[in-house]
Structure formats: C-alpha cells, structure tokens
Amino acid sequence: MRDNKTSQAANEYDDNVHKTIPRYHLFHEETLDIVKAVVPKPQTWLDTGCGTGTLILKALACFGTMKIVAADPSESMLEIAREKLMNYDITYNQVSSEALCGVGIFDVVTAIMVHHYLDKELRKQATENCYNMLKQDGIYITFETIKPNTQSGTQIGLQRWRAAQLRNGKSAESVDKHISRYGSELLPITVEEHIHTIKQAGFTTAEILWVSGLQAGFYGIK
Ligand SMILES: C[S@@+](CC[C@H](N)C(=O)[O-])C[C@H]1O[C@@H](n2cnc3c(N)ncnc32)[C@H](O)[C@@H]1O
C-alpha cells in the first residue's frame, strides 16, 4: 500500500524518482553545497520527509558522523531508510513536518520535496516547526514543485514536465496520471509565496537557492 503521498510505492521510489522529477539529483547536490557555505561543520541535522534516506547518506559522506534525525510519516519509506542507513547511528521519527515538536538543537533542517502536499495553513505550521527545531544561525532548506505566476506559465511548465517524463521512459498513461496530481494532490505555491512563508516563520534570511522548470529550492537562516 502507498503511504507516502508520492506517485510511487516506497520500494519503487529510488528506481523511479529520477524519471518523474527532472534534475532530482541536483536537489541534494545544491543542498549539500549551501550547507557547506553556511554551516561548514554541521553537528546536528534533521531531515523531515526523509523518504528512503538518500540525502542523509550523502550528507554523512560529505560531512562525516553527526547526530541525525530522520523523520517521515510513512512507515514504508522509513523502513527503506533504515536498511539503507543500517551502518549508521540514526534516530528515526515517524512524524509529519506539521506535527514536529522539540527544541532548537539542529544546525540543519531539510525538507526536500515534502511540503508541496500541504495546504497553506499546514505548510505554515510545518515551516514554523522547522524554524523552531533549528539553533540560532542554523539553516533550513526546502525544495518543492512550484506554481508559476500565470496560467500560461503553468501550462508551459506542465507541458515541459510531461515531455521530460516521456523522454525518461515513462508511459504516457503514467505521465498523465502524475501530471493530473498537480493542483489536487500536489499543492504548489509561487516563488514569492515561498519567500513569504519562510520570512513569516521568523527566518532573518530567506532566499531562492535554485529554480528549473516547475521545481525550486529555497533556504532560510535563523
Ligand atoms: C517525494 S518524497 C521525497 C523524499 C526525500 N526527501 C528525497 O529527497 O528523496 C516525499 C516524502 O515526504 C513524505 N511526506 C509526505 N507528507 C509529509 C509531511 N506532511 N511531512 C513530512 N513528510 C511528508 C513522504 O512520506 C515521502 O517520503
């Protein structure tokens, strides 16, 4: 059973995510790169919506051992993350971002392709929770599917996203099914709304990290 809000079952996620999300690998590369610039030696990292644990594995390779919390509401995603990270001492938490609670002990909080499933109120709550989990000067990084500013921009973006998935070998039927989630199961907001949400949560720095097509990354510094 699919319990993760993506279009794939947990055990199919790693093999298929690249076909569905163009430039997916760049989200992790850009995340590690901005962390290097802002917190060169992170000691504590929370990855909310950690999925199958791929970013955590890359963060450990990049920064070495640190205290890591892997959070995700999906039991099946966490199960795969546990297997992938079996050689590391990781704390697992089956919880969604909007229900996260705790004090600010983290240098880094990441939410990669996670909060676009939430409506505005829950996304606001999720972003505030990420802010609260950070230490002063800590960094929050989020990547999401975004909403262009115009109807025609949205149509062009969806047309390009559809073509990219077909080029990646997905069937027309599965691509159409995936694209039909935009605006119903996927609830994107504009770049401006992202910056506003990050500032509203209390971050003193709120910036665009990366944009291509219908996906973008943002960061906030507490
Ligand atoms: C597209 S996957 C991204 C996984 C991972 N961050 C990555 O970079 O591959 C989305 C993940 O977000 C999780 N998720 C869905 N809703 C969530 C929420 N409200 N809070 C936290 N995680 C959520 C899903 O279970 C899934 O593991």
The ligand as an ORCA input file, in Angstrom:
! r2SCAN-3c Opt
* xyz 0 1
  C       8.985     12.984     -2.924
  S       9.391     12.158     -1.437
  C      10.913     12.958     -1.014
  C      11.812     12.079     -0.174
  C      13.192     12.634      0.117
  N      13.144     13.896      0.815
  C      14.039     12.745     -1.128
  O      14.756     13.753     -1.277
  O      14.039     11.803     -1.926
  C       8.258     12.864     -0.277
  C       8.387     12.308      1.133
  O       7.671     13.189      2.023
  C       6.949     12.404      2.934
  N       5.826     13.250      3.404
  C       4.589     13.385      2.881
  N       3.886     14.286      3.587
  C       4.703     14.730      4.575
  C       4.555     15.660      5.640
  N       3.409     16.318      5.830
  N       5.605     15.858      6.477
  C       6.765     15.199      6.295
  N       6.952     14.308      5.296
  C       5.948     14.067      4.453
  C       6.535     11.178      2.169
  O       6.217     10.100      3.026
  C       7.784     10.925      1.320
  O       8.697     10.107      1.991
*
